[in-house]
């Protein structure tokens, strides 16, 4: 009788383990599918067209422009987005998307709450510009890091005003990196 009970208990433990592993596997598959779906733009445009930066690594600042002719371009930041918009006079933007700083999901840049400045370093710029889907998130960021609440027009204006200074900074950083690379090579 005791042997039968022990066998039954082992069988129940095995069933629970199998069920647990199945649930964990299912959760992981769903998580991968959700991640892949939310980052489809990164799969289509892995690196920034202008600077070559990894858009997945900079998912929190990435942007994407969809033009009315059906073409799209993936960019790492508002800086590179401004470069593209300045060069694409004959193309009409249909949508300009930006990543929500917190969850990295793309949102409409026109509807985003932007934060300009603050102590958090920007991407490709000295004056940081971050986007948030929710006003409360932008305000919480400002409370912690400084900066001022803005809209896309304000963020783009500051971006274009800083373009020369930021481009010069980027060139200088790249020159230093090249020199360091050269020194380390035999």
PyMOL commands that set and color helices and strands:
alter all, ss='L'
color gray80, all
select helices_A, chain A and resi 2-38+40-44+78-87+135-145+152-184
alter helices_A, ss='H'
color red, helices_A
select strands_A, chain A and resi 63-67+72-75+93-99+106-108+113-116+129-132+148-150
alter strands_A, ss='S'
color yellow, strands_A
deselect
rebuild
show_as cartoon
